[in-house]
Amino acid sequence: MKKLVGLLVIVFAMQVNAQSNSALSSHYEAYYKQMKKQGDLQGVIDALTHLNVLSFNQNRVDTLAVLYMNEGRHREALNTIGFEKTASDSDMAVEVKAVSLQALNQPKRALEQYQELFRRSPNAFIAYELADLKIQLDDLSGANLNITYGIANSKEDIYRTFHEAQQPYQVKMKAAFIYLKALAKFKENMEANVDSAIAIMDEAIAIEPNFNLAVISKNALAAKKAEVKKN
């Protein structure tokens, strides 16, 4: 009899808990919709977090990580989905890992994620990030392969946004890749390739005269050349 009573208590407790979770889930689903309607991003994040605690859902987890990433909260994004390369990751999750690791100055780990993205869906935008990271990591032959691909696959209506100026600006993707080509050339031999790098940088500026980063880099190379001549 005591065992039967104990079993009934457990079953009752489980039913109450299930009903409680169901009620909470309904509440936070309604809360999520309302926050989304109001454009309250933090409210949306809070709602998704509660829903994931109540009932794990990978799509919701990925969505939550994207929201963190878009807000520049890269550490929170990675804490949400992790940073390891996982074959079962959605494209969305791989992109979050790549972008957030890159933003947190983890080029080797970011490169691994971008390579997976490129394997799944090769395009010029991902090729640019791959080339940029490989230049940072001194894999110049690998960078040049991505640059060659990028130049060949940069259509006239494809642009990349740069943020180093006070106001973000866009340049044609081809010019952006030629800029990287100049950086890779310079890094091959920082003493002997200054003139070659400047000439390549001029190609990028000819396509996009207002390419601020290319102009700054060209001026830095010219200053280095002048300094070498003095010495």
N, C-alpha and C positions, 0 to 999 in steps of 0.2 A: 504493500500500500504506500509506504513512504517513497519507494522508488517511482511509483506511478505519479504521486504528487510532485516529486522533483522533476520528472519528465514534463509534466503539464506546465510547471512553472517556466521551464526552459523554453518550451514551444511558445508559450504566451509572451515571454520576453522577446523572442525572435520576431514574432508577429508585430509586437508594438514597435520594435526597432525598425522593421521593414516599413511600417506605416509612417514612422517618424521620418525616415530617410526619404520616402516618397513625397511627403509633405514638404520637406526642406528642398528637395530637388525641384518641385513645382514652384516653390517660392523663388529660388535663385534663377530658374529659367525665365520667370516673369520679370525678375529684377534685371536680368541680363538684357532682355528685350527693351525694357524701359530705359536703361542706361545707354543702350545703343541708339535708341530714338532721340535721347537728349544730347547725344554726342559726348557723353561723359566717359572718357577713355579709362580713367582709373576705376570707375564703377564697373565697366565692362571687365577689366582685369580681375577685380575682386569677385565678380560673379562667376567667371570662368574658374578661378582658383577654388571657390567653394564647391562648384559642380564637380571638379576633378577630384576633390577630397571625398565627396560623397559617392562618386562613381567614376572610376578612371576611364578616360576616353582619349585615345591617342590623337585623334583629330583636334580635340579641344586643347590638348597639350601643345600641339604644333601651332595652333592659332594663338595661344597665349604667348608662346615664344616669339612669334612674329610681331605681336603688339609691343612686347618689350624691345625688340630689335628696332622697330620703327621709331620708338621713343628715345633711341640711343642708350638704352639700359641693357647693354650687351652682357654684362655679368649675370643679370637676372635671367636673360634669355638662355644663356648656357646652363645656369643652375636649373632651369626648367626642363631642358631636353638633353643635357650632357654635351660633351665635346668630342667623344670618341666616334670614330668612323664605324657606322653600323649598316650592314647591307639592307636591313629592313626599313631604314629611314625613308620617309617620304621626300620628294624633291624639296618641299617647303622646309623640312627639318635640316636637310643638307645645306640649303642656302643660308638659313639662320646661323648654323655653325660656322660656315665659311666667312660670312660677313662679320659676325661677332668676334671670332678669333682674330680676324684681320684688324678689326678696330681695337682690340686689346693687345696688339703688337705681338701676336703669336704666329709669325709668318709660316713656319714649318707645318704647324697644325692646320692653319688656314689653307695652305697649298694642297694638302691632302683632300680637304673637303671640296675645293674648287676643281681638282682633278676628277673627283667623282661626279660633280655636276657636269663637267665637260664631257665625260664619258656617256652620261645619260642624254645630254642635249647640247651638242657642240654649237657654239655661236661666238660672234666677235666680242660680245661683252664679257663673257667668261674668259675668253682667250686673253683679253687685256689684263684682267686680274692675275691670271697665271703668269703672263710675261712680267708684270710688275713685281710680283712676289719672287719669281726666279732671279730677276736682276738683283733684288735685295739679298738673296741667298747665294749669289755668285754662280748660279747655273746659267751661264750666258748662252751656251749652245741650245739649251732647252727654251730659254726666253726667245731666242731668234726664231725658233720653229713656230712658237705661238705668234710672234710678230708677223712672220711671213703669212701664216694662216689668216691673221686679223686683217692685214692690208688687202689680201685677196678677197676677203669676205665682208669688207666694209662698203656698204652701199651709200650713195650720196645722201640719203635721207636718215642715216643713222648717226646719232650724236652721243657724245659722252659729256657728262657734267663734271666740272671741276669746282672745288670749294676753297682754294687757297686765297682767293681775293675776298674783299669785303662782301661782294655780291657773287653768288654762284653764277657760272656762265657755261655755255655749251660750245663744243667744237666738233667738227666732223670727225667721225671715228677714225678715218684714215690718217688724219693729222695727228690724232692721239697716239696711234701706233708708230708713226714716223718719229714722234717725240721719244717714245720708248726705244726705238731703234738707235737714236742718237745717244741715249744714256748707256745702252748696252755697248755701243762702239767705244765710248769714252772709258767705260769700266774695263774693257779688254786690255787697254794700256793707257793709263792716265797721263803718261808723259808723251807718248808718240801719237796718240789719236785725237788730240785736242782739235786740230784743224778739220779732221774728218767729221768729228762729232758736231762741230759748228756748222759745217756744210749740210749735214743731214738735218740739223735743227732748223736751218734756213728753209729747207723743203717744207717742214711742218708749218712754219710761219707764213710761207708763200700761200699755202692753202687757207690758213686761218690767221690773218694779220693781227687779230686781237687775242691770240692765244697767249694769255698772260704768263702762264707757267713756262712755256717754251721761250718766251722773251727773257724772262728772269734767268732761266738756265743758260741761254746763249750768252747773256751778259756775264754770268759767273765764269763760263768757259773762256770768254774773251779776256776777262780780268786775270785769270790764271795764266793765259798765254802771255799777257803783258808782263806779269810778274816774273815768269821764267826768262823772258828776254832781258829783263833788268839784271837778273843774276847771272 
